[in-house]
Amino acid sequence: MKIKNIITVAAAAIVSMSLSAHVKPGVEVLRDSGFKGLQGKRVGLITNPTGVDNNLKSTVDILNEAPGVKLVGLYAPEHGVRGDVHAGDKVDNFVDPATGVTVYSIYGKNRKPTPEMLKDVDVLIYDIQDNGCRSFTFISTMGLAMEACAELGKEFMVLDRPNPVGGNKVEGNLAEKDCISFVSQFPIPYLYGLTPGELATYLNEEGLIGDGKKVNLTVVPMDGYKRDMDFRDTEMPWVLPSPHIPNPEAAVYYPVSGILGELGYMSIGVGYTEPFKLFCAEWINAEYLAKRMNALNLPGMMFRPIHIKPFYSVGQGKNLQGVEVFVTDKEKAPLSLTQFYVMQELADMYPEKAVFKEGNADPKRFSMFDKVSGSKQIRERFSKNHKVADIIDYWNKDSEAFKASSAKYHIYK
């Protein structure tokens, strides 16, 4: 097939995808409205490569070309506006070559936009695909930007996108004061079951931004979205929000192993082809662990033995074995507790390898484990006996109350 024909076929596929998409993201709804609320205003935009319409056109370019709208600043979260920064690396200020607009880093020295960064902005817009988990840093960026706008009297607008874990999935205790950090910026559960627009409204109305001062907030909702949708149901294109979330399913597996991953205790599939889906180490008997995990009869979950050799990260170049996780029903599955069940079974199989036994996991990593867990209590209670029974009530204690308090801010049924 000639290159010209390949390009034509690819372009036709993108158009077909756009026309068949059940859901329009907020940026398309905004465009369809004639950029209502932005006419004659100077606009700043927090986004990354996930900020696209269903034809994969960047929100940066959409706003830069929007009639009556002046794009005056771009604000780079983790990974950068154009996705050219590795996870955890600092982002620097520069000029976006495609638009000539200054890009300000809010993932480096400053994680909250400064007054100088916002001096020429009337409305600051947020458009990023979230993964539905508290420890993913983009919602922290959103909340701190809302705080900055509240302090400066600037408007804030969220262009809404789906929650890939689902709009009903809530797990985990509220983040506690001594564990508030950029990976647990607000007192919300580990999985919070809200879209970015719903979460922004919750934080604003519940007085959780800064000292409780509210921002002038506008949420541009999606069209066609229902909260029980899987991301695939929307037929929207998935653009990876970070290198190890290559597809929407990876967002579902992220809470399955992400807390344990902070310890560097074993491979969780990062560095292999199944990020967040594996639990592997040199000393594990894969078949035995799979048998034990399946014997727990965790609802909505299955496990199979797997042998891997990671390309990078934990266990690089070594022959590891363990289990691959399959989520068969994410609504029923105890996603975030799964890693604790794995730690429990391994501690019983190999007492000398118990994760919190001295000499195993690096104590220097405990602080980050606590921050991601949102409470020191989880590690302290679990480490006594390595039993899920010692933490399950604490982990679940806030879920139902949060569901009730956040339901009033639901935009989608």
Backbone hydrogen bonds in HBPLUS format (Angstrom, degrees):
<---DONOR---> <-ACCEPTOR-->    atom                        ^
c    i                          cat <-CA-CA->   ^        H-A-AA   ^      H-
h    n   atom  resd res      DA  || num        DHA   H-A  angle D-A-AA Bond
n    s   type  num  typ     dist DA aas  dist angle  dist       angle   num
A0005-ASN N   A0002-LYS O   3.05 MM   3  5.28 117.0  2.46 100.7 115.5     1
A0006-ILE N   A0002-LYS O   2.95 MM   4  6.33 153.3  2.03 152.2 160.7     2
A0007-ILE N   A0003-ILE O   2.94 MM   4  6.22 162.2  1.97 157.5 161.1     3
A0008-THR N   A0004-LYS O   2.99 MM   4  6.22 156.5  2.05 144.1 150.9     4
A0009-VAL N   A0005-ASN O   2.86 MM   4  6.10 160.2  1.90 150.6 155.4     5
A0010-ALA N   A0006-ILE O   2.90 MM   4  6.12 161.9  1.94 151.5 156.7     6
A0011-ALA N   A0007-ILE O   2.87 MM   4  6.06 161.4  1.91 152.1 157.0     7
A0012-ALA N   A0008-THR O   2.94 MM   4  6.14 156.9  2.00 146.4 152.9     8
A0013-ALA N   A0009-VAL O   2.93 MM   4  6.17 147.5  2.04 145.2 154.2     9
A0014-ILE N   A0010-ALA O   3.06 MM   4  6.39 151.8  2.14 147.4 154.2    10
A0015-VAL N   A0011-ALA O   3.03 MM   4  6.34 162.4  2.07 151.8 156.2    11
A0016-SER N   A0012-ALA O   2.89 MM   4  6.04 160.4  1.93 146.8 152.6    12
A0017-MET N   A0013-ALA O   2.89 MM   4  6.08 154.4  1.96 144.5 151.3    13
A0018-SER N   A0014-ILE O   2.99 MM   4  6.24 158.4  2.04 149.7 154.9    14
A0019-LEU N   A0015-VAL O   2.92 MM   4  6.16 162.0  1.95 154.0 158.7    15
A0020-SER N   A0016-SER O   3.02 MM   4  6.13 144.7  2.15 145.6 154.5    16
A0021-ALA N   A0017-MET O   3.07 MM   4  6.05 124.0  2.40 141.2 153.6    17
A0022-HIS N   A0234-THR O   2.94 MM 212  5.15 130.7  2.18 130.2 143.4    18
A0023-VAL N   A0234-THR O   3.28 MM 211  5.13 149.1  2.38 147.5 140.9    19
A0024-LYS N   A0223-ASP O   2.90 MM 199  5.02 159.7  1.94 143.9 150.6    20
A0223-ASP N   A0024-LYS O   3.02 MM 199  5.02 154.8  2.09 136.8 144.9    21
A0028-GLU N   A0025-PRO O   3.01 MM   3  5.62 132.3  2.24 115.5 126.7    22
A0029-VAL N   A0025-PRO O   3.27 MM   4  6.65 157.3  2.32 149.9 156.6    23
A0026-GLY N   A0160-ASP O   2.93 MM 134  4.70 169.0  1.94 154.1 151.1    24
A0030-LEU N   A0026-GLY O   2.82 MM   4  6.05 155.8  1.88 152.8 159.7    25
A0031-ARG N   A0027-VAL O   3.02 MM   4  6.20 157.8  2.07 139.2 145.0    26
A0032-ASP N   A0028-GLU O   2.84 MM   4  6.04 159.8  1.88 148.8 154.5    27
A0033-SER N   A0029-VAL O   3.09 MM   4  6.27 133.4  2.31 137.6 148.9    28
A0033-SER N   A0030-LEU O   3.13 MM   3  5.18 132.5  2.37  95.9 108.7    29
A0035-PHE N   A0030-LEU O   2.95 MM   5  5.13 152.9  2.02 154.8 152.6    30
A0034-GLY N   A0031-ARG O   2.96 MM   3  5.25 161.7  1.99 113.1 117.5    31
A0038-LEU N   A0035-PHE O   3.05 MM   3  5.68 156.8  2.11 138.9 140.5    32
A0041-LYS N   A0038-LEU O   2.98 MM   3  5.33 156.8  2.04 140.0 137.0    33
A0040-GLY N   A0068-GLY O   2.63 MM  28  5.34 158.5  1.67 152.8 160.5    34
A0070-LYS N   A0041-LYS O   3.24 MM  29  6.36 168.2  2.25 166.0 162.8    35
A0122-ASP N   A0042-ARG O   2.81 MM  80  5.15 164.2  1.84 135.0 140.2    36
A0123-VAL N   A0042-ARG O   3.14 MM  81  6.50 159.9  2.18 159.9 164.3    37
A0043-VAL N   A0070-LYS O   2.72 MM  27  5.87 171.8  1.73 158.0 159.8    38
A0072-VAL N   A0043-VAL O   2.81 MM  29  5.74 162.7  1.84 153.5 159.4    39
A0044-GLY N   A0123-VAL O   2.88 MM  79  6.25 162.3  1.91 156.9 160.5    40
A0125-ILE N   A0044-GLY O   2.79 MM  81  6.02 166.4  1.80 144.0 147.6    41
A0045-LEU N   A0073-GLY O   2.94 MM  28  6.38 148.6  2.04 144.3 153.5    42
A0075-TYR N   A0045-LEU O   2.85 MM  30  6.01 150.1  1.94 153.9 151.1    43
A0046-ILE N   A0125-ILE O   2.71 MM  79  6.02 167.4  1.72 164.5 168.5    44
A0127-ASP N   A0046-ILE O   2.99 MM  81  6.32 162.3  2.02 173.0 178.7    45
A0051-GLY N   A0048-ASN O   2.96 MM   3  5.72 168.0  1.97 130.5 134.3    46
A0052-VAL N   A0050-THR O   2.90 MM   2  5.68 121.5  2.25 113.2  96.3    47
A0059-THR N   A0051-GLY O   2.77 MM   8  5.41 160.2  1.81 143.6 141.8    48
A0053-ASP N   A0057-LYS O   2.92 MM   4  5.43 145.1  2.04 139.3 148.9    49
A0056-LEU N   A0053-ASP O   2.95 MM   3  5.21 155.5  2.01 118.0 119.2    50
A0061-ASP N   A0058-SER O   3.07 MM   3  5.34 115.8  2.50 101.4 114.5    51
A0062-ILE N   A0058-SER O   2.95 MM   4  6.28 156.5  2.00 149.9 157.6    52
A0063-LEU N   A0059-THR O   2.94 MM   4  6.00 168.7  1.96 149.7 151.6    53
A0064-ASN N   A0060-VAL O   2.97 MM   4  6.07 150.2  2.06 141.0 150.4    54
A0065-GLU N   A0061-ASP O   3.04 MM   4  6.08 140.7  2.20 139.9 147.8    55
A0066-ALA N   A0063-LEU O   3.21 MM   3  4.86 147.6  2.32  92.5 102.0    56
A0069-VAL N   A0066-ALA O   3.30 MM   3  5.55 157.9  2.35 129.9 128.1    57
A0074-LEU N   A0102-THR O   2.95 MM  28  6.14 162.1  1.98 161.7 161.2    58
A0104-TYR N   A0074-LEU O   2.70 MM  30  6.09 165.3  1.72 158.4 156.7    59
A0076-ALA N   A0104-TYR O   2.76 MM  28  6.00 160.4  1.80 154.9 161.9    60
A0106-ILE N   A0076-ALA O   2.95 MM  30  5.61 166.8  1.96 147.6 146.5    61
A0080-GLY N   A0077-PRO O   2.97 MM   3  5.43 158.7  2.01 133.8 138.7    62
A0085-VAL N   A0079-HIS O   3.05 MM   6  4.27 140.8  2.21 129.8 124.8    63
A0083-GLY N   A0080-GLY O   3.29 MM   3  4.90 155.8  2.35  92.5  99.3    64
A0089-ASP N   A0086-HIS O   3.04 MM   3  5.56 159.5  2.08 131.9 138.2    65
A0091-VAL N   A0107-TYR O   2.94 MM  16  5.61 156.3  2.00 145.7 152.5    66
A0094-PHE N   A0103-VAL O   3.04 MM   9  5.25 151.9  2.12 139.6 148.3    67
A0103-VAL N   A0094-PHE O   2.59 MM   9  5.25 174.5  1.59 170.8 170.0    68
A0096-ASP N   A0101-VAL O   2.88 MM   5  5.47 166.2  1.89 158.3 154.2    69
A0100-GLY N   A0096-ASP O   2.72 MM   4  5.28 153.9  1.79 163.4 169.7    70
A0117-MET N   A0114-THR O   3.01 MM   3  5.16 118.5  2.40 100.6 115.6    71
A0118-LEU N   A0114-THR O   3.17 MM   4  6.49 142.1  2.32 148.4 159.1    72
A0118-LEU N   A0115-PRO O   3.19 MM   3  5.16 127.2  2.49  93.4 106.9    73
A0121-VAL N   A0118-LEU O   3.04 MM   3  5.14 166.6  2.06 114.0 117.4    74
A0155-GLU N   A0122-ASP O   3.12 MM  33  6.31 163.4  2.15 162.4 157.3    75
A0124-LEU N   A0155-GLU O   2.93 MM  31  6.23 168.3  1.95 145.1 145.7    76
A0157-MET N   A0124-LEU O   2.91 MM  33  6.23 158.5  1.96 150.3 153.2    77
A0126-TYR N   A0157-MET O   2.77 MM  31  6.20 149.8  1.86 160.4 170.6    78
A0159-LEU N   A0126-TYR O   2.95 MM  33  6.18 171.6  1.96 167.5 168.8    79
A0136-PHE N   A0133-CYS O   3.11 MM   3  5.73 164.6  2.13 121.2 126.1    80
A0134-ARG N   A0190-TYR O   2.77 MM  56  4.90 167.1  1.78 148.1 152.3    81
A0140-SER N   A0137-THR O   3.08 MM   3  5.19 125.7  2.38  99.1 113.6    82
A0141-THR N   A0137-THR O   3.04 MM   4  6.40 154.8  2.10 152.6 159.7    83
A0142-MET N   A0138-PHE O   2.92 MM   4  6.24 156.1  1.97 146.1 152.6    84
A0143-GLY N   A0139-ILE O   2.98 MM   4  6.16 164.0  2.00 144.2 147.5    85
A0144-LEU N   A0140-SER O   2.98 MM   4  6.18 163.9  2.01 153.2 157.2    86
A0145-ALA N   A0141-THR O   2.96 MM   4  6.08 151.6  2.04 148.2 156.2    87
A0146-MET N   A0142-MET O   2.93 MM   4  6.20 151.7  2.01 148.0 156.1    88
A0147-GLU N   A0143-GLY O   2.99 MM   4  6.26 151.6  2.07 142.6 150.4    89
A0148-ALA N   A0144-LEU O   2.98 MM   4  6.28 155.1  2.05 143.5 149.4    90
A0149-CYS N   A0145-ALA O   2.99 MM   4  6.25 159.6  2.04 149.3 154.4    91
A0150-ALA N   A0146-MET O   2.89 MM   4  6.12 153.1  1.96 148.5 156.2    92
A0151-GLU N   A0147-GLU O   3.04 MM   4  6.28 156.9  2.10 149.8 155.3    93
A0152-LEU N   A0148-ALA O   3.11 MM   4  6.29 142.4  2.25 141.4 151.5    94
A0153-GLY N   A0149-CYS O   2.86 MM   4  5.73 113.3  2.31 142.9 156.3    95
A0154-LYS N   A0149-CYS O   2.88 MM   5  4.59 151.6  1.96 136.7 140.0    96
A0156-PHE N   A0216-ASN O   2.92 MM  60  6.05 163.2  1.95 161.1 158.3    97
A0218-THR N   A0156-PHE O   2.89 MM  62  6.32 149.3  1.99 154.3 163.8    98
A0158-VAL N   A0218-THR O   2.87 MM  60  6.40 154.3  1.94 156.0 164.6    99
A0220-VAL N   A0158-VAL O   2.84 MM  62  6.13 170.0  1.85 166.8 170.0   100
A0160-ASP N   A0220-VAL O   3.06 MM  60  5.98 167.3  2.08 155.2 159.1   101
A0166-GLY N   A0163-ASN O   2.93 MM   3  5.28 148.5  2.03 110.2 120.4   102
A0167-GLY N   A0227-ARG O   2.93 MM  60  4.49 148.4  2.04 161.7 155.0   103
A0171-GLU N   A0191-LEU O   2.97 MM  20  4.93 148.0  2.07 124.7 132.2   104
A0190-TYR N   A0171-GLU O   2.97 MM  19  5.81 109.2  2.49 135.0 153.4   105
A0191-LEU N   A0171-GLU O   2.92 MM  20  4.93 168.4  1.94 146.9 148.2   106
A0176-GLU N   A0374-GLY O   2.83 MM 198  5.80 159.9  1.87 151.1 154.0   107
A0179-CYS N   A0176-GLU O   2.79 MM   3  5.42 160.9  1.83 126.2 132.0   108
A0180-ILE N   A0177-LYS O   3.38 MM   3  5.37 172.5  2.39 106.7 107.4   109
A0181-SER N   A0184-SER O   3.12 MM   3  4.98 153.6  2.19  99.9 108.0   110
A0184-SER N   A0181-SER O   3.00 MM   3  4.98 159.8  2.04 104.7 110.9   111
A0188-ILE N   A0186-PHE O   2.77 MM   2  5.65 128.8  2.03 114.0  97.7   112
A0199-LEU N   A0195-THR O   2.84 MM   4  6.04 164.0  1.86 160.5 165.2   113
A0200-ALA N   A0196-PRO O   2.87 MM   4  6.02 160.7  1.91 147.2 152.7   114
A0201-THR N   A0197-GLY O   3.11 MM   4  6.26 156.6  2.17 140.4 146.4   115
A0202-TYR N   A0198-GLU O   2.90 MM   4  6.16 158.3  1.95 148.8 155.1   116
A0203-LEU N   A0199-LEU O   2.85 MM   4  6.10 170.7  1.86 161.8 162.8   117
A0204-ASN N   A0200-ALA O   2.97 MM   4  6.06 157.1  2.02 145.3 152.1   118
A0205-GLU N   A0201-THR O   2.85 MM   4  5.92 174.4  1.85 156.6 158.5   119
A0206-GLU N   A0202-TYR O   2.91 MM   4  5.80 149.3  2.00 147.9 155.6   120
A0208-LEU N   A0203-LEU O   2.92 MM   5  4.96 158.2  1.97 158.0 159.1   121
A0207-GLY N   A0204-ASN O   3.33 MM   3  5.48 162.0  2.36 104.4 108.5   122
A0212-GLY N   A0209-ILE O   2.81 MM   3  5.25 155.7  1.87 134.3 141.5   123
A0229-MET N   A0226-LYS O   2.99 MM   3  5.63 161.3  2.03 126.1 128.0   124
A0233-ASP N   A0230-ASP O   2.93 MM   3  5.23 131.6  2.17 104.5 117.8   125
A0234-THR N   A0231-PHE O   3.01 MM   3  5.48 145.2  2.13 111.1 120.5   126
A0235-GLU N   A0232-ARG O   3.15 MM   3  5.46 146.7  2.27 107.6 116.4   127
A0245-ILE N   A0242-SER O   2.97 MM   3  5.50 162.8  2.00 130.2 129.2   128
A0250-ALA N   A0247-ASN O   3.06 MM   3  5.52 132.6  2.29 110.0 121.4   129
A0251-ALA N   A0248-PRO O   3.14 MM   3  5.29 134.2  2.36  99.0 110.8   130
A0252-VAL N   A0249-GLU O   2.93 MM   3  5.17 130.2  2.19 102.0 115.5   131
A0253-TYR N   A0249-GLU O   3.16 MM   4  6.60 144.6  2.29 144.9 155.0   132
A0254-TYR N   A0250-ALA O   2.89 MM   4  5.99 132.0  2.13 142.1 154.6   133
A0256-VAL N   A0253-TYR O   2.84 MM   3  4.98 139.1  2.00 105.9 119.2   134
A0258-GLY N   A0254-TYR O   2.96 MM   4  5.49 142.1  2.10 152.9 163.7   135
A0261-GLY N   A0257-SER O   2.93 MM   4  6.07 148.8  2.03 152.2 162.3   136
A0262-GLU N   A0259-ILE O   3.10 MM   3  5.60 153.2  2.18 110.3 117.7   137
A0263-LEU N   A0260-LEU O   2.99 MM   3  5.76 166.0  2.01 124.6 128.9   138
A0264-GLY N   A0261-GLY O   3.41 MM   3  5.70 155.6  2.47 107.3 113.2   139
A0267-SER N   A0280-CYS O   2.94 MM  13  5.14 149.1  2.04 159.9 158.3   140
A0280-CYS N   A0267-SER O   2.97 MM  13  5.14 160.2  2.01 149.2 154.1   141
A0276-PHE N   A0268-ILE O   2.83 MM   8  5.08 117.4  2.23 129.8 147.7   142
A0278-LEU N   A0268-ILE O   3.34 MM  10  4.59 168.0  2.36 111.6 108.4   143
A0272-TYR N   A0269-GLY O   3.01 MM   3  5.13 152.6  2.08 124.3 123.9   144
A0311-PHE N   A0271-GLY O   2.74 MM  40  5.40 146.6  1.85 160.9 158.6   145
A0277-LYS N   A0274-GLU O   3.17 MM   3  5.52 164.4  2.20 134.3 134.6   146
A0325-VAL N   A0277-LYS O   2.88 MM  48  5.42 165.8  1.90 165.0 169.0   147
A0279-PHE N   A0323-VAL O   3.06 MM  44  5.49 144.1  2.19 152.2 160.0   148
A0323-VAL N   A0279-PHE O   3.10 MM  44  5.49 149.8  2.19 137.7 142.6   149
A0281-ALA N   A0321-GLN O   3.04 MM  40  5.59 158.3  2.09 145.4 141.9   150
A0321-GLN N   A0281-ALA O   3.10 MM  40  5.59 167.1  2.12 126.7 128.3   151
A0289-LEU N   A0285-ASN O   3.00 MM   4  6.21 166.4  2.02 161.5 165.6   152
A0290-ALA N   A0286-ALA O   2.96 MM   4  6.11 165.7  1.98 153.8 158.0   153
A0291-LYS N   A0287-GLU O   3.02 MM   4  6.18 157.2  2.07 143.2 149.5   154
A0292-ARG N   A0288-TYR O   3.01 MM   4  6.26 159.0  2.06 149.0 154.3   155
A0293-MET N   A0289-LEU O   2.86 MM   4  6.06 163.0  1.88 156.2 161.0   156
A0294-ASN N   A0290-ALA O   2.95 MM   4  6.08 162.9  1.98 150.8 155.3   157
A0295-ALA N   A0291-LYS O   3.01 MM   4  6.11 141.2  2.16 138.2 149.0   158
A0296-LEU N   A0293-MET O   3.21 MM   3  5.42 148.0  2.32 100.7 109.7   159
A0297-ASN N   A0294-ASN O   3.09 MM   3  5.55 156.4  2.15 110.4 117.4   160
A0301-MET N   A0298-LEU O   3.31 MM   3  5.73 141.5  2.47 143.5 136.4   161
A0328-THR N   A0300-GLY O   2.83 MM  28  4.85 144.1  1.96 121.2 130.0   162
A0329-ASP N   A0300-GLY O   3.31 MM  29  4.26 153.9  2.39 117.0 111.1   163
A0302-MET N   A0326-PHE O   2.88 MM  24  5.06 149.5  1.97 145.9 154.2   164
A0326-PHE N   A0302-MET O   2.82 MM  24  5.06 153.5  1.89 158.1 153.8   165
A0304-ARG N   A0324-GLU O   3.08 MM  20  5.33 153.3  2.15 143.1 151.4   166
A0324-GLU N   A0304-ARG O   2.81 MM  20  5.33 156.9  1.87 154.8 162.7   167
A0306-ILE N   A0322-GLY O   2.98 MM  16  5.50 147.9  2.08 134.6 134.8   168
A0322-GLY N   A0306-ILE O   2.93 MM  16  5.50 150.2  2.02 158.2 164.4   169
A0308-ILE N   A0320-LEU O   2.87 MM  12  5.27 157.2  1.92 137.5 145.3   170
A0320-LEU N   A0308-ILE O   2.81 MM  12  5.27 167.6  1.83 161.5 163.7   171
A0317-GLY N   A0310-PRO O   2.83 MM   7  5.63 174.7  1.83 154.4 153.4   172
A0316-GLN N   A0313-SER O   3.08 MM   3  5.56 138.7  2.25 150.4 143.9   173
A0318-LYS N   A0315-GLY O   2.95 MM   3  5.40 164.6  1.97 141.7 141.1   174
A0332-LYS N   A0329-ASP O   3.18 MM   3  5.62 130.0  2.44 107.9 119.1   175
A0333-ALA N   A0329-ASP O   2.94 MM   4  5.98 148.6  2.04 153.0 163.2   176
A0338-THR N   A0334-PRO O   3.17 MM   4  6.19 126.8  2.46 154.2 166.9   177
A0338-THR N   A0335-LEU O   3.27 MM   3  5.59 151.7  2.35 106.0 114.0   178
A0340-PHE N   A0337-LEU O   2.96 MM   3  5.26 128.5  2.23 105.4 119.4   179
A0341-TYR N   A0337-LEU O   3.06 MM   4  6.48 147.4  2.17 151.4 161.5   180
A0341-TYR N   A0338-THR O   3.03 MM   3  5.05 119.5  2.41  96.1 111.6   181
A0342-VAL N   A0338-THR O   2.94 MM   4  6.32 152.8  2.02 152.3 160.3   182
A0343-MET N   A0339-GLN O   2.99 MM   4  6.23 159.0  2.04 139.9 145.5   183
A0344-GLN N   A0340-PHE O   2.86 MM   4  6.01 149.6  1.95 140.5 149.2   184
A0345-GLU N   A0341-TYR O   2.96 MM   4  6.20 164.3  1.98 151.4 154.1   185
A0346-LEU N   A0342-VAL O   2.97 MM   4  6.14 163.8  2.00 154.8 159.5   186
A0347-ALA N   A0343-MET O   3.00 MM   4  6.08 151.5  2.08 141.3 148.9   187
A0348-ASP N   A0344-GLN O   3.14 MM   4  6.43 143.2  2.28 142.3 151.8   188
A0349-MET N   A0345-GLU O   2.89 MM   4  6.12 153.3  1.96 147.5 155.5   189
A0350-TYR N   A0346-LEU O   2.73 MM   4  5.69 163.8  1.76 151.0 155.7   190
A0353-LYS N   A0350-TYR O   2.75 MM   3  5.33 156.5  1.80 122.9 131.1   191
A0354-ALA N   A0351-PRO O   3.25 MM   3  5.29 169.4  2.26 107.3 109.5   192
A0357-LYS N   A0354-ALA O   2.93 MM   3  5.32 163.8  1.95 118.8 123.8   193
A0361-ALA N   A0355-VAL O   3.32 MM   6  5.73 160.8  2.36 152.1 155.3   194
A0360-ASN N   A0357-LYS O   3.14 MM   3  5.99 150.2  2.23 151.1 152.3   195
A0365-ARG N   A0362-ASP O   2.86 MM   3  5.61 161.3  1.89 124.1 130.2   196
A0366-PHE N   A0363-PRO O   3.06 MM   3  5.19 160.2  2.10 106.1 112.4   197
A0369-PHE N   A0365-ARG O   3.10 MM   4  6.37 160.2  2.14 153.0 159.2   198
A0370-ASP N   A0366-PHE O   2.87 MM   4  6.13 157.2  1.92 152.6 157.9   199
A0371-LYS N   A0367-SER O   2.96 MM   4  6.24 156.6  2.02 146.2 152.9   200
A0372-VAL N   A0368-MET O   2.91 MM   4  6.09 165.2  1.94 154.7 157.8   201
A0373-SER N   A0369-PHE O   2.90 MM   4  6.06 152.9  1.98 143.5 152.0   202
A0374-GLY N   A0370-ASP O   2.76 MM   4  5.90 127.3  2.04 138.3 153.2   203
A0380-GLU N   A0376-LYS O   3.02 MM   4  6.20 176.1  2.03 162.5 163.4   204
A0381-ARG N   A0377-GLN O   2.86 MM   4  5.72 162.2  1.89 145.3 150.1   205
A0382-PHE N   A0378-ILE O   3.02 MM   4  5.99 162.0  2.06 145.4 151.2   206
A0383-SER N   A0379-ARG O   2.88 MM   4  5.81 161.8  1.91 153.4 158.0   207
A0386-HIS N   A0382-PHE O   2.66 MM   4  4.99 144.4  1.78 165.0 176.3   208
A0390-ASP N   A0387-LYS O   3.10 MM   3  5.65 154.4  2.17 111.2 118.2   209
A0391-ILE N   A0388-VAL O   2.93 MM   3  5.48 160.3  1.96 118.9 125.2   210
A0392-ILE N   A0388-VAL O   2.96 MM   4  5.85 146.9  2.07 166.2 176.3   211
A0395-TRP N   A0391-ILE O   2.78 MM   4  5.93 166.5  1.79 167.8 172.6   212
A0396-ASN N   A0392-ILE O   3.06 MM   4  6.12 149.6  2.16 141.6 148.7   213
A0397-LYS N   A0394-TYR O   3.35 MM   3  5.13 155.9  2.41  98.1 105.0   214
A0399-SER N   A0396-ASN O   3.30 MM   3  5.59 155.6  2.36 112.6 119.4   215
A0402-PHE N   A0398-ASP O   2.98 MM   4  6.10 156.2  2.04 153.7 160.7   216
A0403-LYS N   A0399-SER O   2.94 MM   4  6.21 160.3  1.98 153.3 158.8   217
A0404-ALA N   A0400-GLU O   3.09 MM   4  6.34 157.7  2.14 146.3 151.5   218
A0405-SER N   A0401-ALA O   2.95 MM   4  6.19 160.3  1.99 148.3 153.8   219
A0406-SER N   A0402-PHE O   2.83 MM   4  5.84 153.1  1.90 155.1 161.1   220
A0407-ALA N   A0403-LYS O   3.08 MM   4  5.90 132.1  2.32 137.4 147.5   221
A0409-TYR N   A0406-SER O   2.96 MM   3  5.59 160.8  2.00 119.1 125.5   222
A0410-HIS N   A0407-ALA O   3.09 MM   3  5.29 167.3  2.11 113.9 115.4   223
